[in-house]
């Protein structure tokens, strides 16, 4: 029996870094397992901080100053082994797509029924 080998899909509009982003474009943010761990942790920390600010009746200006200081001193923003700086978006990871990590998305099998030239 002959094994079929698919052609590479590197010129497909859904192909990014060896992964297929079709499902993410179809329903952005739906798959929680693809979320960036660093951003998820940061969002959790911020939600916790907002709860604390509400308990202590901090005004917006004071809370903003405290969060800014906390963010710069205690929270490692990009402490990820896969982090690669994006030259086009300052301070962001090249693998970040709609707050999802491209590397967690399904790998591209090659040219498939979804193949669309870029």
Secondary structure by P-SEA (a helix, b strand, c coil): cbbbbbccccccccccccccccccccccccccccccaaaaaaaaaaaaaaaaaaaacccaaaaaaaaaaaaaccccccccccbbbbcccccccccccccccccccccccccccccccc
